Amino acid sequence: MDQTSIERLKDYLAQLPPKSQALLMREFERAVERGEDVTVANLVLEELRKIVRGSDDSVRPRSEDPARHAFRLLEPFLIDTNSTPRPGQLRRTSLLPIWQWLARDGAPEAARKFEDALAVDTGSASETERAVRTFQMAAAVAIQKIMADDSGTGRQRSLARIGAPSVIDDLAPIGAILNAREALDTLNGRLPSFVRVFGDSQISSLMTALNVPSLQTPVMLPFALSLVMQRLAASWQIIRLAVRVAGSDDEIRVAATPYGVAVTLAIDDLSRISANLRADIRRGYFENVSDYLKTVHDGVRGLRTELDIRTDSNWGRQLAAIRVDISNGLQSEIDSVPGRVRRLLRQRPDKDISPGARLDSTEIEETAALIDFVAVCRTYASELAINEVTLRTYSDLQHYVEQATEALVESLRNGDARVRSFRQQQVTAAIRFCEVLFGHDYSSLMNRAAENAMTVERKSSRAG
């Protein structure tokens, strides 16, 4: 969209009633979750969120937004969908109703003082941070108070004023995080920016940093572990903390410790990546497939290697479900590739080729991407339960493309001049597929053979 169209969209969205804005946000968030019209949905969502926040980036800097300051501590744990978060995650959509409740009912005096403090531009980061911390403490107390209320229907009415059930689900963890800010800041400061190898020395150091009472509660430990996961080169390795605490790789002993939640985090993370992989494949996006496959392959293998997981246990069934989902999602796509290749390279009789017939260059590149997709799958096939179909398909592709390329190159030597342009397009496509299947050297060899065939044919035509 150009800038004029975006401005018109802003004006239209700003004129909608608040209920209509909220309805639109929910619908577009669901569209993003389903993978439909993601670009448009994200654009509209961004503009709606600016309007609902009452701030526009071009009018009011984001740094002046009190809610952003108050909830900046939560940023590492936020997800941008309305799907159920795993332990250690929060819905971003919960922040606005919680902030509105705090400003209206939960801690109105603290919120007013906080906004006033931010409105005074002192230029002092320390003063701003002090105001943020003061409000966070007041917010934590307000949240703890309403969650501890045992007045029955009165408590339910109070919670209903805050927001939807999903918002209430996030309320207690948000209060716990705000209350444990100092411990989280300390943990963040002790974490390396990137942990390439999560070995014994790193595990020992992290165990010391995590051994803080405020981080060891059932509510806070998943969030502390989520911070650690974000720094790991391979997030599934978070299970090594659980194995260390249990002193065993037996899943029953691991699950019996508080750190058993680390295994749940790792499996949920693999499940999410598996879902992203299937969604990309359905949409024909193969750019990230290799990374997704490697991550899931290494994660499944790592969990099965470093943990003694029983096939009939909850974790065992979850891992099996991930493998089955990936196998089902990949197999149909893998099976379709040979047919697409044959449709492009099939040597039709000259009489069946109409004048001006052309191959679609986009389809050629899509098919080359699919061939590369099969090659990537072959690398990770055994752990993902697609070994047989992948090896068979890849072998069939190699055999067919090699034979078809040689036959098409030969057809350039003595083919009908009327269809020669179409044959050249087929040869070009075949050489492109050879590059994926056999490498650059072989494709260059076939390209020279095609050029020689055309040279011989031109000489024959002049001699005639």
C-alpha positions as CSV (number, residue, x, y, z in Angstrom):
1,M,0.0,0.0,0.0
2,D,1.2,3.5,-0.8
3,Q,1.3,6.2,1.9
4,T,-2.0,7.8,0.7
5,S,-3.8,4.5,1.1
6,I,-2.4,4.0,4.6
7,E,-3.5,7.4,5.7
8,R,-7.0,6.7,4.4
9,L,-7.0,3.4,6.3
10,K,-6.0,5.2,9.5
11,D,-8.8,7.7,9.1
12,Y,-11.3,5.0,8.5
13,L,-10.2,2.9,11.4
14,A,-10.1,5.9,13.7
15,Q,-13.8,6.7,12.9
16,L,-15.0,3.3,14.0
17,P,-16.7,2.8,17.3
18,P,-14.5,1.2,20.0
19,K,-16.5,-2.1,19.9
20,S,-16.0,-2.3,16.1
21,Q,-12.3,-1.7,16.5
22,A,-12.1,-4.4,19.1
23,L,-14.1,-6.8,16.8
24,L,-11.8,-6.0,13.9
25,M,-8.7,-6.6,16.0
26,R,-10.0,-10.1,17.1
27,E,-10.8,-11.1,13.5
28,F,-7.5,-10.0,12.0
29,E,-5.6,-11.7,14.9
30,R,-7.4,-14.9,14.0
31,A,-6.6,-14.4,10.4
32,V,-2.9,-14.1,11.3
33,E,-3.1,-17.3,13.3
34,R,-4.6,-19.1,10.3
35,G,-2.0,-17.7,8.0
36,E,-4.5,-15.8,5.9
37,D,-3.6,-12.4,4.3
38,V,-0.8,-12.0,6.9
39,T,0.6,-8.8,5.4
40,V,-2.7,-7.0,5.3
41,A,-3.8,-8.3,8.7
42,N,-0.6,-7.2,10.3
43,L,-0.8,-3.7,8.8
44,V,-4.4,-3.2,9.9
45,L,-3.6,-4.7,13.4
46,E,-0.7,-2.3,13.8
47,E,-2.9,0.7,13.0
48,L,-5.7,-0.5,15.2
49,R,-3.4,-1.0,18.1
50,K,-2.0,2.5,17.7
51,I,-5.6,3.9,17.8
52,V,-6.6,1.8,20.7
53,R,-3.5,2.9,22.7
54,G,-4.5,6.4,21.8
55,S,-1.0,7.1,20.4
56,D,0.4,7.5,17.0
57,D,4.1,7.1,16.3
58,S,4.2,10.3,14.2
59,V,2.5,12.3,17.0
60,R,3.6,10.8,20.3
61,P,6.9,8.9,20.7
62,R,6.4,5.3,21.9
63,S,8.7,6.1,24.8
64,E,6.0,8.3,26.3
65,D,3.5,5.5,26.4
66,P,3.0,4.7,30.2
67,A,1.8,1.1,29.4
68,R,4.9,0.4,27.4
69,H,7.1,1.6,30.2
70,A,5.2,-0.3,32.8
71,F,5.1,-3.6,30.9
72,R,8.5,-3.5,29.1
73,L,9.7,-6.1,31.6
74,L,7.2,-8.6,30.1
75,E,8.4,-8.2,26.5
76,P,10.5,-11.4,26.4
77,F,7.5,-13.5,27.3
78,L,4.9,-12.0,24.9
79,I,3.3,-13.8,22.0
80,D,1.3,-12.0,19.3
81,T,-1.5,-14.5,18.8
82,N,-4.6,-15.3,20.9
83,S,-3.7,-19.0,21.0
84,T,-3.1,-20.6,24.4
85,P,0.4,-19.7,25.5
86,R,2.7,-22.4,26.9
87,P,4.1,-22.0,30.4
88,G,6.5,-19.0,30.4
89,Q,4.5,-17.0,27.8
90,L,1.8,-14.3,27.9
91,R,-0.6,-12.9,25.4
92,R,0.3,-9.4,24.2
93,T,-3.4,-8.7,23.8
94,S,-3.8,-9.0,27.6
95,L,-1.7,-6.0,28.3
96,L,-4.1,-3.3,27.3
97,P,-7.1,-4.4,29.4
98,I,-4.9,-5.0,32.4
99,W,-3.4,-1.5,32.0
100,Q,-6.9,0.0,31.7
101,W,-8.0,-1.9,34.8
102,L,-5.0,-0.7,36.8
103,A,-5.6,2.9,35.7
104,R,-9.3,2.7,36.4
105,D,-9.7,0.4,39.5
106,G,-6.6,-1.6,40.4
107,A,-4.1,1.2,41.2
108,P,-5.6,4.5,39.9
109,E,-3.6,6.8,42.2
110,A,-0.3,5.0,41.3
111,A,-1.1,5.1,37.6
112,R,-1.9,8.8,37.7
113,K,1.4,9.6,39.5
114,F,3.2,7.4,37.0
115,E,1.7,9.2,34.0
116,D,2.5,12.6,35.6
117,A,6.1,11.5,36.2
118,L,6.5,10.4,32.6
119,A,4.9,13.7,31.3
120,V,7.7,15.7,33.0
121,D,10.6,15.5,30.6
122,T,13.5,15.5,33.0
123,G,15.9,13.8,30.7
124,S,17.0,11.5,33.5
125,A,16.8,7.8,32.8
126,S,17.2,7.0,36.4
127,E,14.2,9.0,37.5
128,T,12.1,7.4,34.8
129,E,13.2,4.0,35.9
130,R,12.4,4.8,39.5
131,A,8.9,5.9,38.5
132,V,8.5,2.7,36.5
133,R,9.6,0.5,39.4
134,T,7.3,2.4,41.8
135,F,4.3,1.8,39.6
136,Q,5.2,-1.9,39.0
137,M,5.3,-2.5,42.7
138,A,1.9,-0.9,43.1
139,A,0.5,-2.9,40.2
140,A,1.9,-6.2,41.6
141,V,0.2,-5.5,44.9
142,A,-3.1,-4.7,43.2
143,I,-3.0,-7.9,41.2
144,Q,-2.1,-10.0,44.2
145,K,-4.9,-8.4,46.1
146,I,-7.6,-9.2,43.6
147,M,-6.2,-12.7,43.0
148,A,-6.3,-13.4,46.7
149,D,-9.9,-12.2,47.1
150,D,-12.1,-15.0,48.3
151,S,-15.4,-13.2,48.2
152,G,-16.9,-15.6,45.6
153,T,-19.3,-13.8,43.3
154,G,-17.8,-10.5,44.2
155,R,-14.4,-11.6,43.1
156,Q,-15.8,-13.0,39.8
157,R,-17.5,-9.6,39.1
158,S,-14.2,-7.8,39.8
159,L,-12.3,-10.1,37.5
160,A,-15.0,-9.8,34.8
161,R,-14.4,-6.0,34.8
162,I,-10.8,-6.6,33.9
163,G,-11.3,-8.6,30.7
164,A,-11.9,-11.9,29.0
165,P,-11.0,-15.2,30.6
166,S,-7.7,-15.3,28.6
167,V,-6.8,-11.9,30.2
168,I,-7.5,-13.3,33.7
169,D,-5.3,-16.3,32.9
170,D,-2.4,-13.9,32.3
171,L,-3.1,-11.6,35.3
172,A,-1.5,-13.7,38.1
173,P,1.7,-14.4,36.1
174,I,2.0,-10.7,35.2
175,G,1.7,-9.8,38.9
176,A,4.3,-12.4,39.8
177,I,6.8,-11.1,37.1
178,L,6.4,-7.5,38.3
179,N,6.9,-8.6,41.8
180,A,10.1,-10.5,40.9
181,R,11.6,-7.8,38.8
182,E,14.8,-7.5,40.7
183,A,15.5,-11.3,40.5
184,L,14.7,-11.3,36.7
185,D,17.0,-8.3,36.2
186,T,19.8,-10.1,38.0
187,L,19.3,-13.3,36.0
188,N,19.2,-11.3,32.8
189,G,22.5,-9.7,33.7
190,R,24.2,-13.0,34.4
191,L,23.0,-14.7,31.2
192,P,25.4,-14.6,28.2
193,S,23.9,-13.0,25.1
194,F,24.3,-16.3,23.2
195,V,25.1,-19.8,24.5
196,R,26.5,-21.8,21.7
197,V,27.4,-24.9,23.8
198,F,25.2,-25.6,26.8
199,G,27.7,-27.8,28.7
200,D,28.4,-28.7,32.3
201,S,30.1,-25.4,33.2
202,Q,27.3,-23.3,31.7
203,I,24.7,-25.4,33.4
204,S,26.4,-25.0,36.8
205,S,26.7,-21.3,36.4
206,L,23.0,-21.0,35.5
207,M,21.8,-23.2,38.3
208,T,23.4,-20.7,40.7
209,A,21.7,-17.8,39.0
210,L,18.3,-19.5,39.0
211,N,18.6,-20.6,42.7
212,V,16.7,-17.6,44.0
213,P,13.5,-18.1,46.0
214,S,11.4,-15.7,44.0
215,L,12.3,-17.5,40.8
216,Q,11.7,-21.0,42.1
217,T,7.9,-20.7,42.5
218,P,5.7,-22.7,40.1
219,V,4.5,-19.5,38.5
220,M,7.9,-17.9,38.0
221,L,10.2,-20.8,37.1
222,P,8.8,-21.2,33.6
223,F,9.4,-17.6,32.9
224,A,13.0,-17.8,34.2
225,L,13.6,-20.8,32.1
226,S,12.1,-19.1,29.0
227,L,14.7,-16.3,29.4
228,V,17.4,-19.0,29.4
229,M,15.9,-20.7,26.4
230,Q,16.0,-17.5,24.3
231,R,19.8,-17.4,24.7
232,L,20.5,-21.0,23.7
233,A,21.7,-21.9,20.2
234,A,19.4,-25.0,20.5
235,S,16.4,-24.2,22.7
236,W,15.7,-27.9,23.4
237,Q,18.8,-28.1,25.5
238,I,17.0,-26.4,28.3
239,I,16.1,-30.0,29.4
240,R,19.7,-30.4,30.6
241,L,18.8,-28.3,33.6
242,A,16.0,-30.7,34.5
243,V,18.3,-33.7,34.1
244,R,20.9,-32.0,36.3
245,V,18.3,-31.3,39.0
246,A,16.9,-34.8,38.9
247,G,20.3,-36.4,38.8
248,S,18.9,-38.9,36.3
249,D,17.6,-39.1,32.7
250,D,14.6,-41.1,33.8
251,E,11.5,-39.1,32.8
252,I,9.6,-40.0,35.9
253,R,12.3,-38.6,38.2
254,V,12.7,-35.6,35.9
255,A,9.0,-34.9,35.9
256,A,8.9,-35.1,39.7
257,T,11.2,-32.0,40.0
258,P,10.0,-28.4,39.5
259,Y,12.4,-28.3,36.6
260,G,10.3,-30.9,34.8
261,V,8.5,-27.9,33.2
262,A,11.7,-27.4,31.1
263,V,10.8,-30.5,29.2
264,T,7.3,-29.2,28.6
265,L,8.8,-25.9,27.3
266,A,11.1,-27.7,24.9
267,I,8.3,-30.0,23.5
268,D,5.9,-27.0,23.2
269,D,8.6,-25.1,21.3
270,L,9.1,-28.0,18.9
271,S,5.3,-28.3,18.4
272,R,5.1,-24.6,17.5
273,I,8.0,-24.9,15.0
274,S,6.3,-28.0,13.5
275,A,3.1,-26.0,13.1
276,N,5.0,-23.1,11.4
277,L,6.7,-25.7,9.1
278,R,3.3,-27.2,8.0
279,A,1.8,-23.7,7.5
280,D,4.7,-22.6,5.3
281,I,4.5,-25.8,3.2
282,R,0.8,-25.3,2.7
283,R,1.4,-21.8,1.5
284,G,4.3,-22.9,-0.8
285,Y,6.9,-21.0,1.3
286,F,10.1,-23.0,1.4
287,E,12.6,-20.3,2.5
288,N,12.6,-21.4,6.1
289,V,11.9,-25.1,5.7
290,S,15.5,-26.1,6.0
291,D,15.9,-24.3,9.3
292,Y,12.6,-25.6,10.7
293,L,13.4,-29.2,9.7
294,K,16.8,-29.0,11.3
295,T,15.5,-27.5,14.5
296,V,12.7,-30.1,14.9
297,H,15.0,-33.0,13.9
298,D,17.7,-32.0,16.3
299,G,15.2,-31.3,19.1
300,V,13.3,-34.6,18.7
301,R,16.6,-36.5,18.5
302,G,18.0,-34.6,21.5
303,L,15.0,-35.3,23.7
304,R,15.0,-39.0,22.7
305,T,18.7,-39.3,23.3
306,E,19.2,-37.3,26.6
307,L,15.9,-38.4,28.2
308,D,14.6,-41.9,28.8
309,I,11.1,-41.1,27.5
310,R,8.6,-43.9,27.5
311,T,6.4,-44.2,24.4
312,D,3.2,-44.4,26.4
313,S,4.0,-41.4,28.6
314,N,2.5,-37.9,28.1
315,W,5.9,-36.6,26.8
316,G,6.4,-39.7,24.7
317,R,2.9,-39.2,23.1
318,Q,3.6,-35.5,22.4
319,L,6.9,-36.3,20.7
320,A,5.2,-39.0,18.6
321,A,2.4,-36.6,17.6
322,I,5.0,-34.1,16.4
323,R,6.7,-36.7,14.3
324,V,3.4,-37.9,12.8
325,D,2.2,-34.4,12.1
326,I,5.4,-33.6,10.2
327,S,5.4,-36.9,8.4
328,N,1.8,-36.3,7.2
329,G,2.5,-32.7,6.3
330,L,5.6,-33.6,4.3
331,Q,4.7,-36.8,2.7
332,S,1.9,-35.5,0.4
333,E,4.2,-32.6,-0.7
334,I,7.1,-34.9,-1.4
335,D,4.9,-37.3,-3.4
336,S,3.7,-34.4,-5.6
337,V,7.2,-33.4,-6.8
338,P,7.9,-36.1,-9.4
339,G,4.6,-35.3,-11.1
340,R,5.5,-31.6,-11.4
341,V,8.9,-32.4,-12.8
342,R,7.5,-34.8,-15.4
343,R,4.9,-32.3,-16.5
344,L,7.6,-29.8,-17.3
345,L,10.2,-32.1,-18.9
346,R,8.0,-34.7,-20.7
347,Q,9.1,-34.9,-24.3
348,R,5.8,-34.5,-26.1
349,P,5.5,-35.3,-29.9
350,D,6.2,-32.3,-32.1
351,K,2.6,-32.3,-33.3
352,D,1.3,-31.8,-29.7
353,I,3.4,-28.6,-29.2
354,S,1.5,-25.6,-30.3
355,P,3.3,-22.6,-31.9
356,G,4.4,-20.1,-29.3
357,A,4.1,-22.7,-26.5
358,R,6.1,-21.6,-23.4
359,L,7.0,-22.9,-19.9
360,D,6.1,-20.8,-16.9
361,S,9.4,-19.6,-15.4
362,T,7.7,-19.1,-12.0
363,E,6.6,-22.8,-12.1
364,I,10.1,-23.9,-13.0
365,E,11.5,-22.0,-9.9
366,E,8.8,-23.3,-7.7
367,T,9.5,-26.9,-8.8
368,A,13.3,-26.4,-8.3
369,A,12.5,-25.2,-4.8
370,L,10.4,-28.3,-4.2
371,I,13.3,-30.5,-5.5
372,D,15.6,-28.8,-3.0
373,F,12.9,-29.3,-0.3
374,V,13.0,-33.1,-1.0
375,A,16.8,-33.0,-0.7
376,V,16.6,-31.2,2.6
377,C,14.0,-33.7,3.9
378,R,16.3,-36.5,2.9
379,T,18.9,-35.1,5.4
380,Y,16.5,-35.3,8.3
381,A,14.2,-38.1,7.1
382,S,15.1,-40.9,9.6
383,E,14.2,-38.9,12.8
384,L,11.0,-37.5,11.3
385,A,9.5,-40.8,10.1
386,I,9.7,-39.9,6.3
387,N,12.7,-42.0,5.4
388,E,11.2,-44.4,2.9
389,V,9.1,-41.9,0.9
390,T,12.0,-39.3,0.8
391,L,14.7,-41.7,-0.3
392,R,12.4,-43.3,-3.0
393,T,11.3,-39.9,-4.3
394,Y,14.8,-38.4,-4.4
395,S,16.1,-41.5,-6.2
396,D,13.3,-41.3,-8.8
397,L,13.9,-37.6,-9.4
398,Q,17.6,-38.2,-10.0
399,H,17.0,-41.0,-12.4
400,Y,14.2,-39.2,-14.3
401,V,15.9,-35.8,-14.5
402,E,19.2,-37.3,-15.7
403,Q,17.5,-39.3,-18.5
404,A,15.2,-36.5,-19.5
405,T,18.0,-33.9,-19.7
406,E,20.1,-36.1,-22.0
407,A,17.0,-36.9,-24.2
408,L,16.1,-33.2,-24.4
409,V,19.6,-32.1,-25.3
410,E,19.7,-34.8,-28.0
411,S,16.4,-33.4,-29.4
412,L,18.1,-30.1,-30.0
413,R,20.3,-31.7,-32.6
414,N,17.7,-32.7,-35.1
415,G,14.3,-31.5,-33.8
416,D,11.7,-29.7,-35.8
417,A,12.6,-26.0,-36.1
418,R,9.0,-25.1,-35.3
419,V,9.2,-26.5,-31.7
420,R,12.9,-25.8,-31.1
421,S,12.2,-22.8,-28.9
422,F,10.0,-24.9,-26.6
423,R,12.6,-27.6,-26.4
424,Q,15.2,-25.1,-25.4
425,Q,13.0,-23.9,-22.6
426,Q,12.6,-27.6,-21.4
427,V,16.4,-28.0,-21.6
428,T,16.9,-24.8,-19.5
429,A,14.4,-26.2,-16.9
430,A,16.1,-29.6,-16.9
431,I,19.5,-28.0,-16.3
432,R,18.1,-25.9,-13.5
433,F,16.8,-29.1,-11.9
434,C,20.2,-30.8,-12.5
435,E,21.9,-28.0,-10.5
436,V,19.7,-28.8,-7.5
437,L,20.0,-32.6,-7.8
438,F,23.6,-33.1,-8.9
439,G,25.4,-29.8,-8.3
440,H,26.9,-27.0,-10.3
441,D,29.6,-29.1,-12.1
442,Y,27.1,-31.5,-13.6
443,S,24.6,-28.7,-14.6
444,S,27.5,-26.8,-16.3
445,L,28.4,-30.0,-18.2
446,M,24.8,-30.4,-19.5
447,N,24.7,-26.7,-20.3
448,R,27.8,-27.1,-22.5
449,A,26.3,-30.2,-24.1
450,A,23.1,-28.1,-25.0
451,E,25.2,-25.3,-26.5
452,N,27.1,-27.8,-28.6
453,A,23.9,-29.4,-29.7
454,M,22.6,-26.1,-30.9
455,T,25.8,-25.3,-32.7
456,V,25.7,-28.6,-34.5
457,E,22.1,-28.0,-35.5
458,R,22.8,-24.5,-36.8
459,K,25.7,-25.8,-39.0
460,S,23.5,-28.5,-40.3
461,S,20.8,-26.0,-41.3
462,R,23.4,-23.8,-43.1
463,A,24.8,-26.8,-44.9
464,G,21.3,-27.8,-46.1
